[in-house]
Amino acid sequence: MDTSQHNLKGLFEQLGLPSSEQDTTRFLDEHSPLDPAVKLVEAAFWNPGQRSFLIEALAEDSDWTELVEHLDAVLRR
C-alpha cells in the first residue's frame, strides 16, 4: 500500500531527491525554465530511475500524475 504523501514534497521523495522546502526551491531554480521543446521525462537532469517513475506516473494516470503535471508546469515558468 502506498502511504506516501501526494504533494510536491512527497513527489521529490519518490524521485529520491532532497525534499525540504529549501531543496525543492533550489531544484526548481536550477532547472527552470525547461525548454518548451523538451518533454519533462526527457529532461537531462533525471536519472534512469527517476525518468521511469515519471513515465509510469503519466502513462498509468497514477496518484502521482497530477503532481508530475504540476512539476512540469512549474519548471516551465
mmCIF file of the N, C-alpha and C atoms, coordinates in Angstrom:
data_MODEL
# 
_entry.id   MODEL 
# 
loop_
_atom_site.group_PDB 
_atom_site.id 
_atom_site.type_symbol 
_atom_site.label_atom_id 
_atom_site.label_alt_id 
_atom_site.label_comp_id 
_atom_site.label_asym_id 
_atom_site.label_entity_id 
_atom_site.label_seq_id 
_atom_site.pdbx_PDB_ins_code 
_atom_site.Cartn_x 
_atom_site.Cartn_y 
_atom_site.Cartn_z 
_atom_site.occupancy 
_atom_site.B_iso_or_equiv 
_atom_site.pdbx_formal_charge 
_atom_site.auth_seq_id 
_atom_site.auth_comp_id 
_atom_site.auth_asym_id 
_atom_site.auth_atom_id 
_atom_site.pdbx_PDB_model_num 
ATOM 1   N N  . MET A 1 1  ? 0.847  -1.173 0.000   1.00 0.00 ? 1  MET A N  1 
ATOM 2   C CA . MET A 1 1  ? 0.000  0.000  0.000   1.00 0.00 ? 1  MET A CA 1 
ATOM 3   C C  . MET A 1 1  ? 0.893  1.237  0.000   1.00 0.00 ? 1  MET A C  1 
ATOM 4   N N  . ASP A 1 2  ? 0.579  2.180  -0.881  1.00 0.00 ? 2  ASP A N  1 
ATOM 5   C CA . ASP A 1 2  ? 1.333  3.426  -0.978  1.00 0.00 ? 2  ASP A CA 1 
ATOM 6   C C  . ASP A 1 2  ? 0.827  4.390  0.083   1.00 0.00 ? 2  ASP A C  1 
ATOM 7   N N  . THR A 1 3  ? 1.685  4.699  1.043   1.00 0.00 ? 3  THR A N  1 
ATOM 8   C CA . THR A 1 3  ? 1.298  5.629  2.110   1.00 0.00 ? 3  THR A CA 1 
ATOM 9   C C  . THR A 1 3  ? 2.026  6.960  1.962   1.00 0.00 ? 3  THR A C  1 
ATOM 10  N N  . SER A 1 4  ? 2.618  7.191  0.786   1.00 0.00 ? 4  SER A N  1 
ATOM 11  C CA . SER A 1 4  ? 3.347  8.430  0.538   1.00 0.00 ? 4  SER A CA 1 
ATOM 12  C C  . SER A 1 4  ? 2.403  9.618  0.516   1.00 0.00 ? 4  SER A C  1 
ATOM 13  N N  . GLN A 1 5  ? 2.942  10.757 0.927   1.00 0.00 ? 5  GLN A N  1 
ATOM 14  C CA . GLN A 1 5  ? 2.174  11.995 0.830   1.00 0.00 ? 5  GLN A CA 1 
ATOM 15  C C  . GLN A 1 5  ? 2.151  12.407 -0.636  1.00 0.00 ? 5  GLN A C  1 
ATOM 16  N N  . HIS A 1 6  ? 0.972  12.698 -1.151  1.00 0.00 ? 6  HIS A N  1 
ATOM 17  C CA . HIS A 1 6  ? 0.856  13.097 -2.540  1.00 0.00 ? 6  HIS A CA 1 
ATOM 18  C C  . HIS A 1 6  ? 0.841  14.619 -2.620  1.00 0.00 ? 6  HIS A C  1 
ATOM 19  N N  . ASN A 1 7  ? 2.031  15.172 -2.419  1.00 0.00 ? 7  ASN A N  1 
ATOM 20  C CA . ASN A 1 7  ? 2.271  16.599 -2.556  1.00 0.00 ? 7  ASN A CA 1 
ATOM 21  C C  . ASN A 1 7  ? 3.660  16.734 -3.164  1.00 0.00 ? 7  ASN A C  1 
ATOM 22  N N  . LEU A 1 8  ? 4.103  17.958 -3.403  1.00 0.00 ? 8  LEU A N  1 
ATOM 23  C CA . LEU A 1 8  ? 5.391  18.150 -4.057  1.00 0.00 ? 8  LEU A CA 1 
ATOM 24  C C  . LEU A 1 8  ? 6.533  17.558 -3.232  1.00 0.00 ? 8  LEU A C  1 
ATOM 25  N N  . LYS A 1 9  ? 6.470  17.701 -1.928  1.00 0.00 ? 9  LYS A N  1 
ATOM 26  C CA . LYS A 1 9  ? 7.483  17.109 -1.045  1.00 0.00 ? 9  LYS A CA 1 
ATOM 27  C C  . LYS A 1 9  ? 7.509  15.589 -1.232  1.00 0.00 ? 9  LYS A C  1 
ATOM 28  N N  . GLY A 1 10 ? 6.336  14.977 -1.255  1.00 0.00 ? 10 GLY A N  1 
ATOM 29  C CA . GLY A 1 10 ? 6.244  13.533 -1.449  1.00 0.00 ? 10 GLY A CA 1 
ATOM 30  C C  . GLY A 1 10 ? 6.747  13.100 -2.818  1.00 0.00 ? 10 GLY A C  1 
ATOM 31  N N  . LEU A 1 11 ? 6.464  13.900 -3.845  1.00 0.00 ? 11 LEU A N  1 
ATOM 32  C CA . LEU A 1 11 ? 6.953  13.580 -5.188  1.00 0.00 ? 11 LEU A CA 1 
ATOM 33  C C  . LEU A 1 11 ? 8.478  13.611 -5.220  1.00 0.00 ? 11 LEU A C  1 
ATOM 34  N N  . PHE A 1 12 ? 9.063  14.629 -4.610  1.00 0.00 ? 12 PHE A N  1 
ATOM 35  C CA . PHE A 1 12 ? 10.520 14.703 -4.560  1.00 0.00 ? 12 PHE A CA 1 
ATOM 36  C C  . PHE A 1 12 ? 11.091 13.495 -3.812  1.00 0.00 ? 12 PHE A C  1 
ATOM 37  N N  . GLU A 1 13 ? 10.429 13.080 -2.749  1.00 0.00 ? 13 GLU A N  1 
ATOM 38  C CA . GLU A 1 13 ? 10.878 11.892 -2.016  1.00 0.00 ? 13 GLU A CA 1 
ATOM 39  C C  . GLU A 1 13 ? 10.792 10.649 -2.898  1.00 0.00 ? 13 GLU A C  1 
ATOM 40  N N  . GLN A 1 14 ? 9.708  10.503 -3.652  1.00 0.00 ? 14 GLN A N  1 
ATOM 41  C CA . GLN A 1 14 ? 9.558  9.365  -4.563  1.00 0.00 ? 14 GLN A CA 1 
ATOM 42  C C  . GLN A 1 14 ? 10.657 9.355  -5.618  1.00 0.00 ? 14 GLN A C  1 
ATOM 43  N N  . LEU A 1 15 ? 11.085 10.541 -6.024  1.00 0.00 ? 15 LEU A N  1 
ATOM 44  C CA . LEU A 1 15 ? 12.139 10.664 -7.026  1.00 0.00 ? 15 LEU A CA 1 
ATOM 45  C C  . LEU A 1 15 ? 13.537 10.528 -6.426  1.00 0.00 ? 15 LEU A C  1 
ATOM 46  N N  . GLY A 1 16 ? 13.602 10.382 -5.103  1.00 0.00 ? 16 GLY A N  1 
ATOM 47  C CA . GLY A 1 16 ? 14.893 10.248 -4.438  1.00 0.00 ? 16 GLY A CA 1 
ATOM 48  C C  . GLY A 1 16 ? 15.656 11.555 -4.346  1.00 0.00 ? 16 GLY A C  1 
ATOM 49  N N  . LEU A 1 17 ? 14.920 12.655 -4.384  1.00 0.00 ? 17 LEU A N  1 
ATOM 50  C CA . LEU A 1 17 ? 15.527 13.983 -4.309  1.00 0.00 ? 17 LEU A CA 1 
ATOM 51  C C  . LEU A 1 17 ? 15.358 14.562 -2.916  1.00 0.00 ? 17 LEU A C  1 
ATOM 52  N N  . PRO A 1 18 ? 16.269 15.443 -2.501  1.00 0.00 ? 18 PRO A N  1 
ATOM 53  C CA . PRO A 1 18 ? 16.065 16.154 -1.241  1.00 0.00 ? 18 PRO A CA 1 
ATOM 54  C C  . PRO A 1 18 ? 14.720 16.878 -1.306  1.00 0.00 ? 18 PRO A C  1 
ATOM 55  N N  . SER A 1 19 ? 13.967 16.855 -0.220  1.00 0.00 ? 19 SER A N  1 
ATOM 56  C CA . SER A 1 19 ? 12.570 17.296 -0.306  1.00 0.00 ? 19 SER A CA 1 
ATOM 57  C C  . SER A 1 19 ? 12.184 18.416 0.645   1.00 0.00 ? 19 SER A C  1 
ATOM 58  N N  . SER A 1 20 ? 13.160 19.042 1.286   1.00 0.00 ? 20 SER A N  1 
ATOM 59  C CA . SER A 1 20 ? 12.795 20.183 2.128   1.00 0.00 ? 20 SER A CA 1 
ATOM 60  C C  . SER A 1 20 ? 12.328 21.319 1.222   1.00 0.00 ? 20 SER A C  1 
ATOM 61  N N  . GLU A 1 21 ? 11.648 22.284 1.791   1.00 0.00 ? 21 GLU A N  1 
ATOM 62  C CA . GLU A 1 21 ? 11.179 23.421 1.000   1.00 0.00 ? 21 GLU A CA 1 
ATOM 63  C C  . GLU A 1 21 ? 12.356 24.122 0.323   1.00 0.00 ? 21 GLU A C  1 
ATOM 64  N N  . GLN A 1 22 ? 13.448 24.272 1.056   1.00 0.00 ? 22 GLN A N  1 
ATOM 65  C CA . GLN A 1 22 ? 14.645 24.913 0.504   1.00 0.00 ? 22 GLN A CA 1 
ATOM 66  C C  . GLN A 1 22 ? 15.219 24.084 -0.651  1.00 0.00 ? 22 GLN A C  1 
ATOM 67  N N  . ASP A 1 23 ? 15.244 22.771 -0.488  1.00 0.00 ? 23 ASP A N  1 
ATOM 68  C CA . ASP A 1 23 ? 15.769 21.893 -1.538  1.00 0.00 ? 23 ASP A CA 1 
ATOM 69  C C  . ASP A 1 23 ? 14.905 21.928 -2.793  1.00 0.00 ? 23 ASP A C  1 
ATOM 70  N N  . THR A 1 24 ? 13.597 21.899 -2.633  1.00 0.00 ? 24 THR A N  1 
ATOM 71  C CA . THR A 1 24 ? 12.725 21.920 -3.810  1.00 0.00 ? 24 THR A CA 1 
ATOM 72  C C  . THR A 1 24 ? 12.839 23.259 -4.527  1.00 0.00 ? 24 THR A C  1 
ATOM 73  N N  . THR A 1 25 ? 12.926 24.342 -3.767  1.00 0.00 ? 25 THR A N  1 
ATOM 74  C CA . THR A 1 25 ? 13.098 25.664 -4.376  1.00 0.00 ? 25 THR A CA 1 
ATOM 75  C C  . THR A 1 25 ? 14.405 25.715 -5.158  1.00 0.00 ? 25 THR A C  1 
ATOM 76  N N  . ARG A 1 26 ? 15.464 25.192 -4.585  1.00 0.00 ? 26 ARG A N  1 
ATOM 77  C CA . ARG A 1 26 ? 16.772 25.167 -5.257  1.00 0.00 ? 26 ARG A CA 1 
ATOM 78  C C  . ARG A 1 26 ? 16.686 24.353 -6.551  1.00 0.00 ? 26 ARG A C  1 
ATOM 79  N N  . PHE A 1 27 ? 16.056 23.179 -6.487  1.00 0.00 ? 27 PHE A N  1 
ATOM 80  C CA . PHE A 1 27 ? 15.919 22.332 -7.671  1.00 0.00 ? 27 PHE A CA 1 
ATOM 81  C C  . PHE A 1 27 ? 15.167 23.079 -8.773  1.00 0.00 ? 27 PHE A C  1 
ATOM 82  N N  . LEU A 1 28 ? 14.054 23.692 -8.415  1.00 0.00 ? 28 LEU A N  1 
ATOM 83  C CA . LEU A 1 28 ? 13.248 24.414 -9.402  1.00 0.00 ? 28 LEU A CA 1 
ATOM 84  C C  . LEU A 1 28 ? 14.025 25.588 -9.984  1.00 0.00 ? 28 LEU A C  1 
ATOM 85  N N  . ASP A 1 29 ? 14.752 26.307 -9.147  1.00 0.00 ? 29 ASP A N  1 
ATOM 86  C CA . ASP A 1 29 ? 15.561 27.433 -9.625  1.00 0.00 ? 29 ASP A CA 1 
ATOM 87  C C  . ASP A 1 29 ? 16.664 26.967 -10.577 1.00 0.00 ? 29 ASP A C  1 
ATOM 88  N N  . GLU A 1 30 ? 17.291 25.843 -10.252 1.00 0.00 ? 30 GLU A N  1 
ATOM 89  C CA . GLU A 1 30 ? 18.398 25.333 -11.063 1.00 0.00 ? 30 GLU A CA 1 
ATOM 90  C C  . GLU A 1 30 ? 17.941 24.790 -12.416 1.00 0.00 ? 30 GLU A C  1 
ATOM 91  N N  . HIS A 1 31 ? 16.719 24.277 -12.490 1.00 0.00 ? 31 HIS A N  1 
ATOM 92  C CA . HIS A 1 31 ? 16.273 23.590 -13.704 1.00 0.00 ? 31 HIS A CA 1 
ATOM 93  C C  . HIS A 1 31 ? 15.191 24.336 -14.481 1.00 0.00 ? 31 HIS A C  1 
ATOM 94  N N  . SER A 1 32 ? 14.882 25.539 -14.075 1.00 0.00 ? 32 SER A N  1 
ATOM 95  C CA . SER A 1 32 ? 13.868 26.343 -14.764 1.00 0.00 ? 32 SER A CA 1 
ATOM 96  C C  . SER A 1 32 ? 14.549 27.469 -15.527 1.00 0.00 ? 32 SER A C  1 
ATOM 97  N N  . PRO A 1 33 ? 13.972 27.913 -16.599 1.00 0.00 ? 33 PRO A N  1 
ATOM 98  C CA . PRO A 1 33 ? 12.808 27.307 -17.250 1.00 0.00 ? 33 PRO A CA 1 
ATOM 99  C C  . PRO A 1 33 ? 13.227 26.145 -18.148 1.00 0.00 ? 33 PRO A C  1 
ATOM 100 N N  . LEU A 1 34 ? 12.409 25.130 -18.163 1.00 0.00 ? 34 LEU A N  1 
ATOM 101 C CA . LEU A 1 34 ? 12.636 23.976 -19.024 1.00 0.00 ? 34 LEU A CA 1 
ATOM 102 C C  . LEU A 1 34 ? 12.239 24.357 -20.446 1.00 0.00 ? 34 LEU A C  1 
ATOM 103 N N  . ASP A 1 35 ? 13.098 24.056 -21.387 1.00 0.00 ? 35 ASP A N  1 
ATOM 104 C CA . ASP A 1 35 ? 12.851 24.367 -22.795 1.00 0.00 ? 35 ASP A CA 1 
ATOM 105 C C  . ASP A 1 35 ? 11.501 23.785 -23.219 1.00 0.00 ? 35 ASP A C  1 
ATOM 106 N N  . PRO A 1 36 ? 10.646 24.591 -23.829 1.00 0.00 ? 36 PRO A N  1 
ATOM 107 C CA . PRO A 1 36 ? 9.325  24.101 -24.249 1.00 0.00 ? 36 PRO A CA 1 
ATOM 108 C C  . PRO A 1 36 ? 9.391  22.917 -25.218 1.00 0.00 ? 36 PRO A C  1 
ATOM 109 N N  . ALA A 1 37 ? 10.500 22.772 -25.925 1.00 0.00 ? 37 ALA A N  1 
ATOM 110 C CA . ALA A 1 37 ? 10.641 21.672 -26.884 1.00 0.00 ? 37 ALA A CA 1 
ATOM 111 C C  . ALA A 1 37 ? 11.012 20.352 -26.211 1.00 0.00 ? 37 ALA A C  1 
ATOM 112 N N  . VAL A 1 38 ? 11.363 20.402 -24.932 1.00 0.00 ? 38 VAL A N  1 
ATOM 113 C CA . VAL A 1 38 ? 11.798 19.208 -24.206 1.00 0.00 ? 38 VAL A CA 1 
ATOM 114 C C  . VAL A 1 38 ? 10.656 18.680 -23.339 1.00 0.00 ? 38 VAL A C  1 
ATOM 115 N N  . LYS A 1 39 ? 10.312 17.416 -23.522 1.00 0.00 ? 39 LYS A N  1 
ATOM 116 C CA . LYS A 1 39 ? 9.316  16.792 -22.646 1.00 0.00 ? 39 LYS A CA 1 
ATOM 117 C C  . LYS A 1 39 ? 9.916  16.637 -21.257 1.00 0.00 ? 39 LYS A C  1 
ATOM 118 N N  . LEU A 1 40 ? 9.089  16.757 -20.244 1.00 0.00 ? 40 LEU A N  1 
ATOM 119 C CA . LEU A 1 40 ? 9.571  16.632 -18.870 1.00 0.00 ? 40 LEU A CA 1 
ATOM 120 C C  . LEU A 1 40 ? 10.387 15.359 -18.686 1.00 0.00 ? 40 LEU A C  1 
ATOM 121 N N  . VAL A 1 41 ? 9.881  14.246 -19.177 1.00 0.00 ? 41 VAL A N  1 
ATOM 122 C CA . VAL A 1 41 ? 10.559 12.962 -18.961 1.00 0.00 ? 41 VAL A CA 1 
ATOM 123 C C  . VAL A 1 41 ? 11.867 12.847 -19.735 1.00 0.00 ? 41 VAL A C  1 
ATOM 124 N N  . GLU A 1 42 ? 12.097 13.743 -20.690 1.00 0.00 ? 42 GLU A N  1 
ATOM 125 C CA . GLU A 1 42 ? 13.326 13.718 -21.481 1.00 0.00 ? 42 GLU A CA 1 
ATOM 126 C C  . GLU A 1 42 ? 14.363 14.719 -20.984 1.00 0.00 ? 42 GLU A C  1 
ATOM 127 N N  . ALA A 1 43 ? 14.048 15.451 -19.936 1.00 0.00 ? 43 ALA A N  1 
ATOM 128 C CA . ALA A 1 43 ? 14.992 16.433 -19.405 1.00 0.00 ? 43 ALA A CA 1 
ATOM 129 C C  . ALA A 1 43 ? 16.274 15.729 -18.970 1.00 0.00 ? 43 ALA A C  1 
ATOM 130 N N  . ALA A 1 44 ? 17.394 16.373 -19.233 1.00 0.00 ? 44 ALA A N  1 
ATOM 131 C CA . ALA A 1 44 ? 18.707 15.768 -18.993 1.00 0.00 ? 44 ALA A CA 1 
ATOM 132 C C  . ALA A 1 44 ? 19.030 15.556 -17.519 1.00 0.00 ? 44 ALA A C  1 
ATOM 133 N N  . PHE A 1 45 ? 18.312 16.219 -16.628 1.00 0.00 ? 45 PHE A N  1 
ATOM 134 C CA . PHE A 1 45 ? 18.664 16.142 -15.206 1.00 0.00 ? 45 PHE A CA 1 
ATOM 135 C C  . PHE A 1 45 ? 18.083 14.937 -14.479 1.00 0.00 ? 45 PHE A C  1 
ATOM 136 N N  . TRP A 1 46 ? 17.252 14.122 -15.133 1.00 0.00 ? 46 TRP A N  1 
ATOM 137 C CA . TRP A 1 46 ? 16.709 12.925 -14.480 1.00 0.00 ? 46 TRP A CA 1 
ATOM 138 C C  . TRP A 1 46 ? 17.658 11.756 -14.654 1.00 0.00 ? 46 TRP A C  1 
ATOM 139 N N  . ASN A 1 47 ? 17.752 10.911 -13.640 1.00 0.00 ? 47 ASN A N  1 
ATOM 140 C CA . ASN A 1 47 ? 18.479 9.654  -13.807 1.00 0.00 ? 47 ASN A CA 1 
ATOM 141 C C  . ASN A 1 47 ? 17.484 8.616  -14.348 1.00 0.00 ? 47 ASN A C  1 
ATOM 142 N N  . PRO A 1 48 ? 17.946 7.450  -14.777 1.00 0.00 ? 48 PRO A N  1 
ATOM 143 C CA . PRO A 1 48 ? 17.031 6.460  -15.370 1.00 0.00 ? 48 PRO A CA 1 
ATOM 144 C C  . PRO A 1 48 ? 15.867 6.058  -14.464 1.00 0.00 ? 48 PRO A C  1 
ATOM 145 N N  . GLY A 1 49 ? 16.104 5.901  -13.175 1.00 0.00 ? 49 GLY A N  1 
ATOM 146 C CA . GLY A 1 49 ? 15.028 5.527  -12.258 1.00 0.00 ? 49 GLY A CA 1 
ATOM 147 C C  . GLY A 1 49 ? 13.980 6.619  -12.116 1.00 0.00 ? 49 GLY A C  1 
ATOM 148 N N  . GLN A 1 50 ? 14.426 7.851  -12.035 1.00 0.00 ? 50 GLN A N  1 
ATOM 149 C CA . GLN A 1 50 ? 13.500 8.981  -11.938 1.00 0.00 ? 50 GLN A CA 1 
ATOM 150 C C  . GLN A 1 50 ? 12.680 9.093  -13.219 1.00 0.00 ? 50 GLN A C  1 
ATOM 151 N N  . ARG A 1 51 ? 13.359 8.951  -14.351 1.00 0.00 ? 51 ARG A N  1 
ATOM 152 C CA . ARG A 1 51 ? 12.678 9.030  -15.644 1.00 0.00 ? 51 ARG A CA 1 
ATOM 153 C C  . ARG A 1 51 ? 11.609 7.940  -15.743 1.00 0.00 ? 51 ARG A C  1 
ATOM 154 N N  . SER A 1 52 ? 11.938 6.735  -15.335 1.00 0.00 ? 52 SER A N  1 
ATOM 155 C CA . SER A 1 52 ? 10.971 5.627  -15.374 1.00 0.00 ? 52 SER A CA 1 
ATOM 156 C C  . SER A 1 52 ? 9.760  5.911  -14.501 1.00 0.00 ? 52 SER A C  1 
ATOM 157 N N  . PHE A 1 53 ? 10.001 6.444  -13.305 1.00 0.00 ? 53 PHE A N  1 
ATOM 158 C CA . PHE A 1 53 ? 8.899  6.774  -12.410 1.00 0.00 ? 53 PHE A CA 1 
ATOM 159 C C  . PHE A 1 53 ? 7.977  7.804  -13.057 1.00 0.00 ? 53 PHE A C  1 
ATOM 160 N N  . LEU A 1 54 ? 8.548  8.848  -13.651 1.00 0.00 ? 54 LEU A N  1 
ATOM 161 C CA . LEU A 1 54 ? 7.745  9.900  -14.277 1.00 0.00 ? 54 LEU A CA 1 
ATOM 162 C C  . LEU A 1 54 ? 6.949  9.359  -15.459 1.00 0.00 ? 54 LEU A C  1 
ATOM 163 N N  . ILE A 1 55 ? 7.583  8.549  -16.287 1.00 0.00 ? 55 ILE A N  1 
ATOM 164 C CA . ILE A 1 55 ? 6.896  7.955  -17.439 1.00 0.00 ? 55 ILE A CA 1 
ATOM 165 C C  . ILE A 1 55 ? 5.730  7.099  -16.966 1.00 0.00 ? 55 ILE A C  1 
ATOM 166 N N  . GLU A 1 56 ? 5.979  6.270  -15.964 1.00 0.00 ? 56 GLU A N  1 
ATOM 167 C CA . GLU A 1 56 ? 4.932  5.393  -15.432 1.00 0.00 ? 56 GLU A CA 1 
ATOM 168 C C  . GLU A 1 56 ? 3.795  6.205  -14.813 1.00 0.00 ? 56 GLU A C  1 
ATOM 169 N N  . ALA A 1 57 ? 4.134  7.235  -14.065 1.00 0.00 ? 57 ALA A N  1 
ATOM 170 C CA . ALA A 1 57 ? 3.105  8.064  -13.424 1.00 0.00 ? 57 ALA A CA 1 
ATOM 171 C C  . ALA A 1 57 ? 2.189  8.693  -14.462 1.00 0.00 ? 57 ALA A C  1 
ATOM 172 N N  . LEU A 1 58 ? 2.755  9.148  -15.565 1.00 0.00 ? 58 LEU A N  1 
ATOM 173 C CA . LEU A 1 58 ? 1.951  9.782  -16.609 1.00 0.00 ? 58 LEU A CA 1 
ATOM 174 C C  . LEU A 1 58 ? 1.187  8.756  -17.438 1.00 0.00 ? 58 LEU A C  1 
ATOM 175 N N  . ALA A 1 59 ? 1.808  7.640  -17.747 1.00 0.00 ? 59 ALA A N  1 
ATOM 176 C CA . ALA A 1 59 ? 1.184  6.631  -18.606 1.00 0.00 ? 59 ALA A CA 1 
ATOM 177 C C  . ALA A 1 59 ? 0.025  5.922  -17.924 1.00 0.00 ? 59 ALA A C  1 
ATOM 178 N N  . GLU A 1 60 ? 0.150  5.714  -16.628 1.00 0.00 ? 60 GLU A N  1 
ATOM 179 C CA . GLU A 1 60 ? -0.861 4.942  -15.910 1.00 0.00 ? 60 GLU A CA 1 
ATOM 180 C C  . GLU A 1 60 ? -1.899 5.810  -15.219 1.00 0.00 ? 60 GLU A C  1 
ATOM 181 N N  . ASP A 1 61 ? -1.820 7.123  -15.414 1.00 0.00 ? 61 ASP A N  1 
ATOM 182 C CA . ASP A 1 61 ? -2.734 8.041  -14.739 1.00 0.00 ? 61 ASP A CA 1 
ATOM 183 C C  . ASP A 1 61 ? -2.800 7.688  -13.250 1.00 0.00 ? 61 ASP A C  1 
ATOM 184 N N  . SER A 1 62 ? -1.625 7.611  -12.650 1.00 0.00 ? 62 SER A N  1 
ATOM 185 C CA . SER A 1 62 ? -1.500 7.196  -11.252 1.00 0.00 ? 62 SER A CA 1 
ATOM 186 C C  . SER A 1 62 ? -1.857 8.328  -10.295 1.00 0.00 ? 62 SER A C  1 
ATOM 187 N N  . ASP A 1 63 ? -1.759 8.025  -9.011  1.00 0.00 ? 63 ASP A N  1 
ATOM 188 C CA . ASP A 1 63 ? -1.998 9.039  -7.983  1.00 0.00 ? 63 ASP A CA 1 
ATOM 189 C C  . ASP A 1 63 ? -1.017 10.197 -8.105  1.00 0.00 ? 63 ASP A C  1 
ATOM 190 N N  . TRP A 1 64 ? 0.104  9.966  -8.760  1.00 0.00 ? 64 TRP A N  1 
ATOM 191 C CA . TRP A 1 64 ? 1.151  10.984 -8.885  1.00 0.00 ? 64 TRP A CA 1 
ATOM 192 C C  . TRP A 1 64 ? 0.991  11.844 -10.130 1.00 0.00 ? 64 TRP A C  1 
ATOM 193 N N  . THR A 1 65 ? 0.117  11.475 -11.045 1.00 0.00 ? 65 THR A N  1 
ATOM 194 C CA . THR A 1 65 ? 0.015  12.158 -12.332 1.00 0.00 ? 65 THR A CA 1 
ATOM 195 C C  . THR A 1 65 ? -0.187 13.658 -12.183 1.00 0.00 ? 65 THR A C  1 
ATOM 196 N N  . GLU A 1 66 ? -1.126 14.058 -11.363 1.00 0.00 ? 66 GLU A N  1 
ATOM 197 C CA . GLU A 1 66 ? -1.416 15.487 -11.206 1.00 0.00 ? 66 GLU A CA 1 
ATOM 198 C C  . GLU A 1 66 ? -0.187 16.250 -10.709 1.00 0.00 ? 66 GLU A C  1 
ATOM 199 N N  . LEU A 1 67 ? 0.550  15.660 -9.784  1.00 0.00 ? 67 LEU A N  1 
ATOM 200 C CA . LEU A 1 67 ? 1.745  16.331 -9.264  1.00 0.00 ? 67 LEU A CA 1 
ATOM 201 C C  . LEU A 1 67 ? 2.876  16.355 -10.288 1.00 0.00 ? 67 LEU A C  1 
ATOM 202 N N  . VAL A 1 68 ? 3.012  15.313 -11.084 1.00 0.00 ? 68 VAL A N  1 
ATOM 203 C CA . VAL A 1 68 ? 4.019  15.312 -12.145 1.00 0.00 ? 68 VAL A CA 1 
ATOM 204 C C  . VAL A 1 68 ? 3.682  16.402 -13.157 1.00 0.00 ? 68 VAL A C  1 
ATOM 205 N N  . GLU A 1 69 ? 2.419  16.535 -13.505 1.00 0.00 ? 69 GLU A N  1 
ATOM 206 C CA . GLU A 1 69 ? 1.993  17.593 -14.423 1.00 0.00 ? 69 GLU A CA 1 
ATOM 207 C C  . GLU A 1 69 ? 2.222  18.973 -13.807 1.00 0.00 ? 69 GLU A C  1 
ATOM 208 N N  . HIS A 1 70 ? 1.986  19.097 -12.512 1.00 0.00 ? 70 HIS A N  1 
ATOM 209 C CA . HIS A 1 70 ? 2.247  20.362 -11.812 1.00 0.00 ? 70 HIS A CA 1 
ATOM 210 C C  . HIS A 1 70 ? 3.741  20.685 -11.847 1.00 0.00 ? 70 HIS A C  1 
ATOM 211 N N  . LEU A 1 71 ? 4.578  19.702 -11.576 1.00 0.00 ? 71 LEU A N  1 
ATOM 212 C CA . LEU A 1 71 ? 6.028  19.899 -11.628 1.00 0.00 ? 71 LEU A CA 1 
ATOM 213 C C  . LEU A 1 71 ? 6.442  20.351 -13.026 1.00 0.00 ? 71 LEU A C  1 
ATOM 214 N N  . ASP A 1 72 ? 5.883  19.729 -14.045 1.00 0.00 ? 72 ASP A N  1 
ATOM 215 C CA . ASP A 1 72 ? 6.170  20.110 -15.428 1.00 0.00 ? 72 ASP A CA 1 
ATOM 216 C C  . ASP A 1 72 ? 5.831  21.585 -15.651 1.00 0.00 ? 72 ASP A C  1 
ATOM 217 N N  . ALA A 1 73 ? 4.662  21.999 -15.208 1.00 0.00 ? 73 ALA A N  1 
ATOM 218 C CA . ALA A 1 73 ? 4.234  23.393 -15.387 1.00 0.00 ? 73 ALA A CA 1 
ATOM 219 C C  . ALA A 1 73 ? 5.143  24.360 -14.635 1.00 0.00 ? 73 ALA A C  1 
ATOM 220 N N  . VAL A 1 74 ? 5.502  24.023 -13.412 1.00 0.00 ? 74 VAL A N  1 
ATOM 221 C CA . VAL A 1 74 ? 6.352  24.903 -12.597 1.00 0.00 ? 74 VAL A CA 1 
ATOM 222 C C  . VAL A 1 74 ? 7.737  25.036 -13.226 1.00 0.00 ? 74 VAL A C  1 
ATOM 223 N N  . LEU A 1 75 ? 8.257  23.957 -13.772 1.00 0.00 ? 75 LEU A N  1 
ATOM 224 C CA . LEU A 1 75 ? 9.585  24.009 -14.390 1.00 0.00 ? 75 LEU A CA 1 
ATOM 225 C C  . LEU A 1 75 ? 9.598  24.836 -15.673 1.00 0.00 ? 75 LEU A C  1 
ATOM 226 N N  . ARG A 1 76 ? 8.450  25.102 -16.240 1.00 0.00 ? 76 ARG A N  1 
ATOM 227 C CA . ARG A 1 76 ? 8.386  25.870 -17.490 1.00 0.00 ? 76 ARG A CA 1 
ATOM 228 C C  . ARG A 1 76 ? 8.142  27.360 -17.262 1.00 0.00 ? 76 ARG A C  1 
ATOM 229 N N  . ARG A 1 77 ? 7.987  27.777 -16.019 1.00 0.00 ? 77 ARG A N  1 
ATOM 230 C CA . ARG A 1 77 ? 7.744  29.202 -15.718 1.00 0.00 ? 77 ARG A CA 1 
ATOM 231 C C  . ARG A 1 77 ? 9.008  30.005 -15.825 1.00 0.00 ? 77 ARG A C  1 
# 
